[in-house]
């Protein structure tokens, strides 16, 4: 990637009149592409964002790759889309551009000129570049917003005031269109990327989810995305396949290999821990969605942990696995629920 020397140190307080001549771009937009300088400037303003029900900031918890700053895309009315500034963030690496992040901090004393703290250079998270969440637009209507996950690539500053507050209690949100939209964007991005083993597994996972959602919808089921805020955490769990009709969370696996099944299982175990705290009239059911019937030991693993299994059958439809091996007997319970006892 081509990067520009910013001329600024993380923590400096600057005006746009000082920023744009060095990094490029112009105007007062939240996202300013600067082709001539090979940059994309990102300006975050919490006061403006809170008016629309979303929050930018550092996640309080680092993941295995380090810190993450979440930034909500532009677009004040209706669903946000990957055009203009939003596209410039998502596609910055492919175009050789560097992201520079600024956070609004106030005004120059005695004037209306806004000031911004320079945070540092960033890139979108290669593993999970964005999430689609629900928020209000400026007219008070529910809509989909794009929440980018940004990772620092050089020295940065991380103020406590810029860190998100953990959720006091779990909360779930249902969104009927977000999952399909996210899969469509991922599919379009993959068309511009080299084919690798990882992209093939991701493609298989998305194709499986898409086919399953179409099948369930055709059968009259209400299926979409569940976004789960976790207690004492600023991170979210996002499940793109949640059947609201029968209260079932599905986690698709890209293959029947042990790594894919174990990854899906771990996501569902996290979900079970937090979903138990929700005040629900009916229990949740947790299922792995597999592209074929996994081998016996993996079926046993799911049964042992109280997780159900749906798989693509030889006719192209979907079948539910009806019970585990004799080592973990529970053949009558095909939908694993949160309140059901685990086999012993």
FIKOLBA-213358 format. One record per residue (C-alpha): residue number from 0; residue in one letter; x, y, z. Coordinates in steps of 0.001 Angstrom, whole numbers, plus 500000, padded with zeros to 6 digits. Layout:
REM residues N
+------+-------+--------+--------+--------+
: tilo : marfi :      X :      Y :      Z :
+------+-------+--------+--------+--------+
:  NUM :     A :      X :      Y :      Z :
...
+------+-------+--------+--------+--------+
END
This chain:
REM residues 344
+------+-------+--------+--------+--------+
: tilo : marfi :      X :      Y :      Z :
+------+-------+--------+--------+--------+
:    0 :     X : 500000 : 500000 : 500000 :
:    1 :     X : 501217 : 503510 : 499214 :
:    2 :     X : 501216 : 505709 : 502309 :
:    3 :     X : 501783 : 509410 : 502724 :
:    4 :     X : 503844 : 511003 : 505464 :
:    5 :     X : 501117 : 512778 : 507430 :
:    6 :     X : 503234 : 515506 : 508980 :
:    7 :     X : 501087 : 515135 : 512120 :
:    8 :     X : 501665 : 513283 : 515377 :
:    9 :     X : 498836 : 511337 : 517067 :
:   10 :     X : 497217 : 513564 : 519672 :
:   11 :     X : 497713 : 516869 : 517805 :
:   12 :     X : 494690 : 519199 : 517802 :
:   13 :     X : 494094 : 520601 : 514315 :
:   14 :     X : 491617 : 522496 : 512169 :
:   15 :     X : 490593 : 521414 : 508701 :
:   16 :     X : 492480 : 524406 : 507304 :
:   17 :     X : 495629 : 522809 : 508721 :
:   18 :     X : 494736 : 519230 : 507790 :
:   19 :     X : 493669 : 519405 : 504140 :
:   20 :     X : 496781 : 521099 : 502679 :
:   21 :     X : 498906 : 518267 : 504100 :
:   22 :     X : 496698 : 515199 : 503639 :
:   23 :     X : 494481 : 516350 : 500770 :
:   24 :     X : 490723 : 516413 : 500444 :
:   25 :     X : 488492 : 519355 : 501136 :
:   26 :     X : 485118 : 520425 : 502498 :
:   27 :     X : 483404 : 519424 : 505706 :
:   28 :     X : 482203 : 515878 : 505010 :
:   29 :     X : 482705 : 513102 : 507500 :
:   30 :     X : 484660 : 511095 : 504912 :
:   31 :     X : 487014 : 512938 : 502555 :
:   32 :     X : 488787 : 510927 : 499835 :
:   33 :     X : 492047 : 512561 : 498701 :
:   34 :     X : 493114 : 510908 : 495449 :
:   35 :     X : 496109 : 513149 : 494847 :
:   36 :     X : 497583 : 512345 : 498279 :
:   37 :     X : 496523 : 508682 : 498296 :
:   38 :     X : 494546 : 509165 : 501523 :
:   39 :     X : 491026 : 508919 : 502903 :
:   40 :     X : 490315 : 511302 : 505800 :
:   41 :     X : 487757 : 510153 : 508374 :
:   42 :     X : 486202 : 512625 : 510815 :
:   43 :     X : 484255 : 511289 : 513775 :
:   44 :     X : 481919 : 513466 : 515840 :
:   45 :     X : 480145 : 511698 : 518690 :
:   46 :     X : 477626 : 514519 : 519273 :
:   47 :     X : 476346 : 514282 : 515712 :
:   48 :     X : 476311 : 510490 : 515733 :
:   49 :     X : 474306 : 510235 : 518937 :
:   50 :     X : 471455 : 512151 : 517290 :
:   51 :     X : 470985 : 509154 : 515009 :
:   52 :     X : 471404 : 506450 : 517631 :
:   53 :     X : 474914 : 505268 : 516807 :
:   54 :     X : 478292 : 505682 : 518444 :
:   55 :     X : 481838 : 505724 : 517098 :
:   56 :     X : 484768 : 504777 : 519278 :
:   57 :     X : 487333 : 502235 : 520412 :
:   58 :     X : 486021 : 498877 : 521510 :
:   59 :     X : 486937 : 498451 : 525170 :
:   60 :     X : 488187 : 494913 : 524470 :
:   61 :     X : 491064 : 494111 : 522122 :
:   62 :     X : 490662 : 490925 : 520127 :
:   63 :     X : 493419 : 488512 : 519136 :
:   64 :     X : 494678 : 490964 : 516494 :
:   65 :     X : 494641 : 494042 : 518734 :
:   66 :     X : 492502 : 497182 : 519105 :
:   67 :     X : 489499 : 498101 : 516924 :
:   68 :     X : 487889 : 501507 : 516325 :
:   69 :     X : 484297 : 501370 : 515053 :
:   70 :     X : 483143 : 504103 : 512688 :
:   71 :     X : 479622 : 504511 : 511309 :
:   72 :     X : 479367 : 505354 : 507615 :
:   73 :     X : 477750 : 508384 : 505998 :
:   74 :     X : 474138 : 508779 : 504880 :
:   75 :     X : 471507 : 510540 : 506995 :
:   76 :     X : 468321 : 509124 : 505467 :
:   77 :     X : 467389 : 505584 : 504506 :
:   78 :     X : 469711 : 502599 : 504402 :
:   79 :     X : 473387 : 503439 : 504060 :
:   80 :     X : 475060 : 501981 : 500971 :
:   81 :     X : 478612 : 501433 : 499755 :
:   82 :     X : 478897 : 504491 : 497537 :
:   83 :     X : 480895 : 507707 : 497803 :
:   84 :     X : 482710 : 508009 : 501110 :
:   85 :     X : 481591 : 504600 : 502383 :
:   86 :     X : 483017 : 502912 : 499290 :
:   87 :     X : 486270 : 504865 : 499653 :
:   88 :     X : 486799 : 503382 : 503130 :
:   89 :     X : 485944 : 499820 : 502132 :
:   90 :     X : 488102 : 499938 : 498974 :
:   91 :     X : 491016 : 502007 : 500309 :
:   92 :     X : 493561 : 499171 : 500342 :
:   93 :     X : 492883 : 498131 : 496762 :
:   94 :     X : 493395 : 501717 : 495623 :
:   95 :     X : 496587 : 502185 : 497599 :
:   96 :     X : 495131 : 504736 : 500011 :
:   97 :     X : 495719 : 505216 : 503737 :
:   98 :     X : 492948 : 505984 : 506230 :
:   99 :     X : 493612 : 508908 : 508601 :
:  100 :     X : 491271 : 509179 : 511579 :
:  101 :     X : 490312 : 512405 : 513394 :
:  102 :     X : 487920 : 512911 : 516314 :
:  103 :     X : 486106 : 516215 : 516934 :
:  104 :     X : 487150 : 517823 : 520232 :
:  105 :     X : 485778 : 521384 : 520225 :
:  106 :     X : 486309 : 524787 : 518645 :
:  107 :     X : 489074 : 527334 : 518378 :
:  108 :     X : 488461 : 529718 : 521325 :
:  109 :     X : 486333 : 532703 : 520313 :
:  110 :     X : 485384 : 531229 : 516924 :
:  111 :     X : 483100 : 528638 : 515316 :
:  112 :     X : 486048 : 526804 : 513750 :
:  113 :     X : 485954 : 523116 : 514680 :
:  114 :     X : 489025 : 521341 : 516015 :
:  115 :     X : 489929 : 517653 : 515638 :
:  116 :     X : 492344 : 515341 : 517414 :
:  117 :     X : 494537 : 513302 : 515049 :
:  118 :     X : 494315 : 509636 : 516085 :
:  119 :     X : 496617 : 508026 : 513505 :
:  120 :     X : 496756 : 505864 : 510378 :
:  121 :     X : 494326 : 502968 : 509995 :
:  122 :     X : 493102 : 500221 : 507699 :
:  123 :     X : 489822 : 498318 : 507603 :
:  124 :     X : 489872 : 495020 : 509463 :
:  125 :     X : 490708 : 492433 : 506798 :
:  126 :     X : 488933 : 489664 : 508694 :
:  127 :     X : 485685 : 491541 : 509356 :
:  128 :     X : 485690 : 494948 : 507589 :
:  129 :     X : 482175 : 496019 : 508586 :
:  130 :     X : 478921 : 495088 : 510271 :
:  131 :     X : 475392 : 496095 : 509309 :
:  132 :     X : 473348 : 497373 : 512243 :
:  133 :     X : 470011 : 499048 : 512781 :
:  134 :     X : 469732 : 502742 : 513758 :
:  135 :     X : 467434 : 505722 : 513264 :
:  136 :     X : 467833 : 508133 : 510377 :
:  137 :     X : 467345 : 511884 : 510719 :
:  138 :     X : 463585 : 511417 : 510226 :
:  139 :     X : 463370 : 508886 : 513057 :
:  140 :     X : 462893 : 505861 : 510780 :
:  141 :     X : 464679 : 502557 : 511301 :
:  142 :     X : 467349 : 501877 : 508708 :
:  143 :     X : 470556 : 499884 : 508114 :
:  144 :     X : 473863 : 501605 : 508870 :
:  145 :     X : 477383 : 500480 : 508010 :
:  146 :     X : 479735 : 500167 : 510982 :
:  147 :     X : 483354 : 499900 : 509840 :
:  148 :     X : 485943 : 498121 : 511966 :
:  149 :     X : 489252 : 500007 : 511722 :
:  150 :     X : 492674 : 498867 : 512942 :
:  151 :     X : 495689 : 501153 : 513554 :
:  152 :     X : 498733 : 500506 : 511372 :
:  153 :     X : 501194 : 502920 : 513036 :
:  154 :     X : 501498 : 504809 : 516352 :
:  155 :     X : 498099 : 506035 : 517561 :
:  156 :     X : 496477 : 507704 : 520551 :
:  157 :     X : 493672 : 506048 : 522509 :
:  158 :     X : 491854 : 508316 : 524949 :
:  159 :     X : 489437 : 506955 : 527549 :
:  160 :     X : 486871 : 509506 : 526356 :
:  161 :     X : 486969 : 507909 : 522889 :
:  162 :     X : 486274 : 504395 : 524204 :
:  163 :     X : 482756 : 502965 : 524019 :
:  164 :     X : 480903 : 502111 : 527222 :
:  165 :     X : 480111 : 498425 : 527866 :
:  166 :     X : 476476 : 497398 : 527616 :
:  167 :     X : 474859 : 497069 : 531076 :
:  168 :     X : 472689 : 494169 : 529926 :
:  169 :     X : 472295 : 491923 : 526872 :
:  170 :     X : 470005 : 493150 : 524124 :
:  171 :     X : 468956 : 491583 : 520836 :
:  172 :     X : 467707 : 493280 : 517662 :
:  173 :     X : 466064 : 491650 : 514652 :
:  174 :     X : 466704 : 493008 : 511154 :
:  175 :     X : 465130 : 491245 : 508203 :
:  176 :     X : 467350 : 492680 : 505449 :
:  177 :     X : 470800 : 493253 : 507000 :
:  178 :     X : 472154 : 489731 : 506527 :
:  179 :     X : 471292 : 489556 : 502832 :
:  180 :     X : 472803 : 492994 : 502246 :
:  181 :     X : 476052 : 492070 : 504024 :
:  182 :     X : 476394 : 488860 : 501998 :
:  183 :     X : 475808 : 490758 : 498761 :
:  184 :     X : 478586 : 493231 : 499576 :
:  185 :     X : 481000 : 490459 : 500573 :
:  186 :     X : 480240 : 488624 : 497325 :
:  187 :     X : 480975 : 491746 : 495269 :
:  188 :     X : 484258 : 492322 : 497116 :
:  189 :     X : 485412 : 488743 : 496562 :
:  190 :     X : 484991 : 489176 : 492818 :
:  191 :     X : 487784 : 491762 : 492948 :
:  192 :     X : 490087 : 489696 : 495191 :
:  193 :     X : 492458 : 486832 : 494311 :
:  194 :     X : 490960 : 483384 : 494763 :
:  195 :     X : 492403 : 481710 : 497861 :
:  196 :     X : 491405 : 478841 : 500120 :
:  197 :     X : 490047 : 481355 : 502646 :
:  198 :     X : 487901 : 483188 : 500075 :
:  199 :     X : 486534 : 479869 : 498774 :
:  200 :     X : 485461 : 478824 : 502286 :
:  201 :     X : 483901 : 482252 : 502902 :
:  202 :     X : 482059 : 482044 : 499583 :
:  203 :     X : 480731 : 478571 : 500396 :
:  204 :     X : 479552 : 479821 : 503796 :
:  205 :     X : 477691 : 482786 : 502308 :
:  206 :     X : 476175 : 480676 : 499525 :
:  207 :     X : 474924 : 478157 : 502081 :
:  208 :     X : 473392 : 480907 : 504230 :
:  209 :     X : 471724 : 482509 : 501207 :
:  210 :     X : 470202 : 479247 : 500008 :
:  211 :     X : 468961 : 478376 : 503484 :
:  212 :     X : 467394 : 481797 : 504035 :
:  213 :     X : 465615 : 481557 : 500672 :
:  214 :     X : 464336 : 478096 : 501582 :
:  215 :     X : 463042 : 479194 : 504990 :
:  216 :     X : 461447 : 482360 : 503595 :
:  217 :     X : 459695 : 480366 : 500863 :
:  218 :     X : 458262 : 478144 : 503619 :
:  219 :     X : 456720 : 481203 : 505286 :
:  220 :     X : 459325 : 481636 : 508017 :
:  221 :     X : 460397 : 485105 : 509233 :
:  222 :     X : 464181 : 484960 : 508974 :
:  223 :     X : 466810 : 487691 : 509160 :
:  224 :     X : 469751 : 488952 : 511228 :
:  225 :     X : 470041 : 489001 : 515002 :
:  226 :     X : 472414 : 491554 : 516509 :
:  227 :     X : 473266 : 490702 : 520115 :
:  228 :     X : 474819 : 493214 : 522497 :
:  229 :     X : 476724 : 491375 : 525222 :
:  230 :     X : 476621 : 492386 : 528885 :
:  231 :     X : 479777 : 494155 : 530107 :
:  232 :     X : 481122 : 494291 : 526546 :
:  233 :     X : 481322 : 496841 : 523731 :
:  234 :     X : 481483 : 494083 : 521084 :
:  235 :     X : 478473 : 492587 : 519340 :
:  236 :     X : 477610 : 489109 : 518157 :
:  237 :     X : 475956 : 489184 : 514727 :
:  238 :     X : 474019 : 486155 : 513485 :
:  239 :     X : 472829 : 486642 : 509923 :
:  240 :     X : 470412 : 483700 : 510186 :
:  241 :     X : 467800 : 484019 : 512919 :
:  242 :     X : 464362 : 482468 : 512450 :
:  243 :     X : 461988 : 484696 : 514370 :
:  244 :     X : 459119 : 482279 : 513793 :
:  245 :     X : 460613 : 479444 : 515848 :
:  246 :     X : 463248 : 481435 : 517782 :
:  247 :     X : 466199 : 479608 : 516238 :
:  248 :     X : 469726 : 480961 : 515761 :
:  249 :     X : 471695 : 479312 : 512936 :
:  250 :     X : 475457 : 479631 : 512487 :
:  251 :     X : 476631 : 478486 : 509030 :
:  252 :     X : 479875 : 476565 : 508555 :
:  253 :     X : 481908 : 476962 : 505383 :
:  254 :     X : 482735 : 473241 : 505297 :
:  255 :     X : 482281 : 470063 : 507323 :
:  256 :     X : 485925 : 470125 : 508444 :
:  257 :     X : 486492 : 470144 : 512193 :
:  258 :     X : 487830 : 473734 : 512127 :
:  259 :     X : 484653 : 475095 : 510506 :
:  260 :     X : 482302 : 473142 : 512759 :
:  261 :     X : 484264 : 474146 : 515885 :
:  262 :     X : 484204 : 477827 : 514868 :
:  263 :     X : 480432 : 477728 : 514392 :
:  264 :     X : 480043 : 475917 : 517709 :
:  265 :     X : 482088 : 478527 : 519594 :
:  266 :     X : 479913 : 481355 : 518252 :
:  267 :     X : 476771 : 479570 : 519382 :
:  268 :     X : 478192 : 478864 : 522836 :
:  269 :     X : 478895 : 482590 : 523217 :
:  270 :     X : 475357 : 483328 : 522098 :
:  271 :     X : 473900 : 480853 : 524599 :
:  272 :     X : 475750 : 482498 : 527476 :
:  273 :     X : 474264 : 485918 : 526721 :
:  274 :     X : 470856 : 484902 : 525345 :
:  275 :     X : 470065 : 483174 : 528648 :
:  276 :     X : 469888 : 486619 : 530271 :
:  277 :     X : 467243 : 487956 : 527885 :
:  278 :     X : 463673 : 488062 : 529120 :
:  279 :     X : 462053 : 485835 : 526502 :
:  280 :     X : 458645 : 484170 : 526530 :
:  281 :     X : 460031 : 481231 : 524517 :
:  282 :     X : 463475 : 479607 : 524653 :
:  283 :     X : 466027 : 480097 : 521912 :
:  284 :     X : 467208 : 477152 : 519824 :
:  285 :     X : 470798 : 477000 : 518601 :
:  286 :     X : 471799 : 475179 : 515408 :
:  287 :     X : 474892 : 474739 : 513260 :
:  288 :     X : 474097 : 474932 : 509539 :
:  289 :     X : 476456 : 472653 : 507570 :
:  290 :     X : 476912 : 472133 : 503798 :
:  291 :     X : 476681 : 468344 : 504298 :
:  292 :     X : 476344 : 465879 : 507153 :
:  293 :     X : 479551 : 466144 : 509275 :
:  294 :     X : 481339 : 463028 : 510439 :
:  295 :     X : 480179 : 461194 : 513555 :
:  296 :     X : 482641 : 462650 : 516078 :
:  297 :     X : 481655 : 466201 : 515142 :
:  298 :     X : 477976 : 465343 : 515434 :
:  299 :     X : 478760 : 463954 : 518882 :
:  300 :     X : 480574 : 467178 : 519773 :
:  301 :     X : 477513 : 469261 : 518922 :
:  302 :     X : 475186 : 466917 : 520799 :
:  303 :     X : 477447 : 466957 : 523854 :
:  304 :     X : 477233 : 470750 : 523929 :
:  305 :     X : 473489 : 470897 : 523395 :
:  306 :     X : 473730 : 472345 : 519867 :
:  307 :     X : 471501 : 471132 : 517049 :
:  308 :     X : 472452 : 470494 : 513427 :
:  309 :     X : 470858 : 471279 : 510062 :
:  310 :     X : 472667 : 470160 : 506928 :
:  311 :     X : 472349 : 470262 : 503145 :
:  312 :     X : 471119 : 466858 : 501983 :
:  313 :     X : 471888 : 465041 : 498751 :
:  314 :     X : 468721 : 466311 : 497056 :
:  315 :     X : 469768 : 469934 : 497653 :
:  316 :     X : 467295 : 470565 : 500457 :
:  317 :     X : 467952 : 470758 : 504184 :
:  318 :     X : 467593 : 468069 : 506842 :
:  319 :     X : 467808 : 468226 : 510605 :
:  320 :     X : 470065 : 465719 : 512313 :
:  321 :     X : 467821 : 463698 : 514581 :
:  322 :     X : 469953 : 462837 : 517573 :
:  323 :     X : 473520 : 462085 : 518583 :
:  324 :     X : 475459 : 458851 : 519097 :
:  325 :     X : 474960 : 456467 : 521969 :
:  326 :     X : 477743 : 458262 : 523835 :
:  327 :     X : 475515 : 461315 : 524299 :
:  328 :     X : 471945 : 460024 : 523913 :
:  329 :     X : 469143 : 462549 : 523516 :
:  330 :     X : 467328 : 461402 : 520371 :
:  331 :     X : 463970 : 463023 : 521141 :
:  332 :     X : 465335 : 466561 : 521328 :
:  333 :     X : 466270 : 467729 : 517835 :
:  334 :     X : 466055 : 471481 : 518481 :
:  335 :     X : 468530 : 472308 : 521257 :
:  336 :     X : 467121 : 474948 : 523575 :
:  337 :     X : 468767 : 477102 : 526198 :
:  338 :     X : 466802 : 475676 : 529089 :
:  339 :     X : 467157 : 472026 : 528116 :
:  340 :     X : 469606 : 470006 : 530228 :
:  341 :     X : 472814 : 468895 : 528539 :
:  342 :     X : 473309 : 465134 : 528078 :
:  343 :     X : 475336 : 463425 : 530783 :
+------+-------+--------+--------+--------+
END
